[in-house]
Amino acid sequence: RRAHAPQPVEALRRGQAGDEAYRAACEYLYAGRYHEAIAAYHQAVAEDPEWLSTLAPLVADVLLDELVRPEDARSLLEQALKHAPQDFRVHISYTRVFLALGFIDEALSSANCALTLAPEPDKAIALLQRAAAYALQQDADHALADLASAIIRVPEIRRVIVNEPAFHGIARDPRFRVLLAEKREEAQEATFWSRLWQRLAGQ
């Protein structure tokens, strides 16, 4: 039997109806009962809008990845941003939606917001997303610079990069192979290239 999804401490301070709907949404998400999770999400935010920034990125990911409804995910996140414009988690999910829709300029703008707001090491996710947008624009230099910065923060993110379709266009670049290498000397070379590209880009 699956364990229940963890409930944040903030839930203890919220209304009981909102709490119950939040718990139900988390449990449905964890169990893969996505339509019920979405219904519980709407009930939770109706009872207490504070749940928007907590639940919206999770539900948006389900709409995008499992139900393939990117426009619905976009609408949901637009609502969440009105309530919590400084929440980096919402901006990160929003960037994913823009990438899925092929809105690259919007994805870059959203990724920049996430990068400004996110703490370490969560900046690595925003850098990865911005790199994907650059790669889709065929801007290999900026894409590789962001990938290098993400890897320096979270080396394990290589596993995500290697399977990300957005990077197929730059996969033949020898610098890309260096970034994905796990040998120490190659990792040091990646650090060198990252610093060089950041200087060239004025970062």
C-alpha positions as CSV (number, residue, x, y, z in Angstrom):
1,R,0.0,0.0,0.0
2,R,1.3,3.5,-0.9
3,A,2.1,5.9,1.8
4,H,0.2,9.1,2.0
5,A,1.8,12.2,0.5
6,P,3.4,14.4,3.2
7,Q,1.3,17.4,4.4
8,P,3.2,20.7,4.9
9,V,3.2,22.4,8.3
10,E,1.3,25.3,6.7
11,A,-1.8,23.1,6.4
12,L,-2.2,23.1,10.1
13,R,-3.1,26.8,10.0
14,R,-5.7,26.6,7.3
15,G,-9.4,25.9,7.3
16,Q,-10.5,22.3,7.8
17,A,-12.3,22.0,4.5
18,G,-9.3,23.4,2.6
19,D,-7.1,21.0,4.5
20,E,-9.2,18.0,3.6
21,A,-9.3,19.0,0.0
22,Y,-5.6,19.6,-0.1
23,R,-4.9,16.1,1.4
24,A,-7.3,14.5,-1.0
25,A,-5.6,16.2,-4.0
26,C,-2.1,15.0,-2.8
27,E,-3.3,11.5,-2.3
28,Y,-5.1,11.3,-5.6
29,L,-2.0,12.7,-7.4
30,Y,0.2,10.1,-5.7
31,A,-2.2,7.3,-6.6
32,G,-2.4,8.4,-10.2
33,R,-6.1,9.3,-10.0
34,Y,-5.6,12.5,-11.9
35,H,-9.1,13.7,-12.6
36,E,-10.1,13.3,-9.0
37,A,-6.9,15.2,-8.0
38,I,-7.9,18.1,-10.3
39,A,-11.4,18.2,-8.7
40,A,-9.9,18.2,-5.2
41,Y,-7.5,20.9,-6.3
42,H,-10.3,23.2,-7.4
43,Q,-12.1,22.5,-4.1
44,A,-9.0,23.3,-2.1
45,V,-8.3,26.6,-3.7
46,A,-12.0,27.6,-3.5
47,E,-11.8,27.0,0.2
48,D,-8.4,28.8,0.6
49,P,-6.6,30.5,-2.3
50,E,-3.3,30.1,-0.4
51,W,-3.2,26.6,-1.8
52,L,-2.8,27.9,-5.3
53,S,1.0,28.3,-5.2
54,T,1.4,25.0,-3.4
55,L,-0.8,22.8,-5.6
56,A,-0.9,24.5,-8.9
57,P,2.6,23.4,-10.1
58,L,1.8,19.8,-9.2
59,V,-1.6,19.8,-11.0
60,A,-0.1,21.7,-14.0
61,D,2.5,19.0,-14.4
62,V,-0.2,16.3,-14.4
63,L,-2.2,18.3,-17.0
64,L,0.9,18.7,-19.1
65,D,2.6,15.2,-18.8
66,E,-0.2,12.8,-18.0
67,L,-3.4,14.3,-19.6
68,V,-1.6,16.3,-22.4
69,R,-3.7,19.4,-21.8
70,P,-1.0,22.2,-22.0
71,E,-3.6,25.0,-22.5
72,D,-5.4,24.0,-19.3
73,A,-2.1,23.9,-17.5
74,R,-1.3,27.4,-18.7
75,S,-4.7,28.7,-17.5
76,L,-4.2,27.1,-14.1
77,L,-0.8,28.7,-13.7
78,E,-1.9,32.1,-14.9
79,Q,-4.4,32.0,-12.0
80,A,-1.7,30.9,-9.6
81,L,0.7,33.7,-10.7
82,K,-1.9,36.3,-10.0
83,H,-2.0,35.1,-6.4
84,A,1.7,34.3,-6.0
85,P,3.8,36.2,-8.6
86,Q,7.0,35.7,-6.6
87,D,6.7,31.9,-6.3
88,F,9.5,30.4,-8.3
89,R,7.8,27.0,-8.4
90,V,4.9,28.5,-10.4
91,H,7.4,30.2,-12.8
92,I,9.2,26.9,-13.3
93,S,6.0,25.0,-14.2
94,Y,4.9,27.9,-16.4
95,T,8.2,27.7,-18.3
96,R,7.6,24.0,-18.9
97,V,4.2,24.8,-20.3
98,F,5.6,27.4,-22.7
99,L,8.2,25.0,-23.9
100,A,5.6,22.4,-24.6
101,L,3.5,24.9,-26.5
102,G,6.5,26.1,-28.5
103,F,6.4,29.6,-27.1
104,I,10.1,30.0,-26.8
105,D,10.3,33.8,-26.1
106,E,7.7,33.4,-23.3
107,A,9.6,30.4,-22.0
108,L,12.8,32.4,-21.8
109,S,11.1,35.2,-20.0
110,S,9.5,32.8,-17.5
111,A,12.8,31.0,-16.9
112,N,14.5,34.3,-16.2
113,C,11.8,35.1,-13.6
114,A,12.3,31.6,-12.0
115,L,16.1,32.1,-12.0
116,T,15.8,35.4,-10.2
117,L,13.4,34.1,-7.6
118,A,14.6,30.5,-7.0
119,P,17.0,29.7,-4.1
120,E,20.0,27.4,-4.5
121,P,20.1,24.7,-5.7
122,D,16.7,25.1,-7.3
123,K,18.2,27.6,-9.7
124,A,19.6,24.5,-11.5
125,I,16.1,23.7,-12.7
126,A,15.5,27.2,-14.1
127,L,18.9,27.1,-15.8
128,L,18.0,23.7,-17.4
129,Q,14.7,25.1,-18.7
130,R,16.4,28.3,-20.0
131,A,19.0,26.1,-21.7
132,A,16.2,24.1,-23.4
133,A,14.7,27.3,-24.7
134,Y,18.1,28.4,-26.1
135,A,18.7,25.0,-27.6
136,L,15.3,25.2,-29.4
137,Q,16.4,28.6,-30.8
138,Q,19.6,26.9,-32.0
139,D,21.6,29.1,-29.6
140,A,24.1,26.5,-28.6
141,D,26.5,28.8,-26.8
142,H,24.0,30.1,-24.3
143,A,22.3,26.7,-24.0
144,L,25.6,25.1,-23.1
145,A,26.6,27.9,-20.7
146,D,23.3,27.4,-18.8
147,L,23.7,23.6,-18.8
148,A,27.2,23.9,-17.4
149,S,25.9,26.2,-14.6
150,A,23.1,23.8,-13.8
151,I,25.6,20.8,-13.6
152,I,27.9,22.7,-11.3
153,R,25.0,23.3,-8.9
154,V,23.5,19.8,-9.2
155,P,25.7,17.2,-11.0
156,E,22.9,14.6,-11.0
157,I,21.0,16.8,-13.4
158,R,23.0,15.2,-16.2
159,R,20.5,12.3,-16.1
160,V,17.7,14.7,-17.0
161,I,19.7,16.5,-19.7
162,V,20.7,13.3,-21.6
163,N,17.0,12.3,-22.0
164,E,15.6,15.8,-22.8
165,P,14.5,16.1,-26.5
166,A,15.1,19.8,-26.6
167,F,18.9,19.1,-26.5
168,H,19.0,16.7,-29.5
169,G,19.9,19.6,-31.8
170,I,23.1,20.3,-29.8
171,A,24.0,16.7,-28.8
172,R,26.7,16.5,-31.5
173,D,28.5,19.5,-30.1
174,P,31.7,18.3,-28.5
175,R,31.1,20.7,-25.6
176,F,27.8,18.9,-24.9
177,R,29.6,15.6,-24.5
178,V,32.1,17.2,-22.1
179,L,29.3,18.5,-20.0
180,L,27.8,15.1,-19.7
181,A,31.1,13.4,-18.9
182,E,31.5,12.4,-15.2
183,K,35.3,12.2,-15.1
184,R,36.9,14.7,-12.9
185,E,39.2,16.3,-15.5
186,E,36.3,16.7,-17.9
187,A,34.1,18.2,-15.2
188,Q,36.9,20.7,-14.5
189,E,37.0,21.5,-18.2
190,A,33.2,22.0,-18.1
191,T,33.7,24.5,-15.2
192,F,36.3,26.4,-17.3
193,W,34.0,26.6,-20.3
194,S,31.0,27.7,-18.1
195,R,33.0,30.6,-16.7
196,L,34.3,31.6,-20.1
197,W,30.8,31.5,-21.6
198,Q,29.4,33.5,-18.7
199,R,32.0,36.2,-19.3
200,L,31.3,36.3,-23.0
201,A,27.6,36.5,-22.3
202,G,28.1,39.3,-19.8
203,Q,26.5,37.2,-17.0
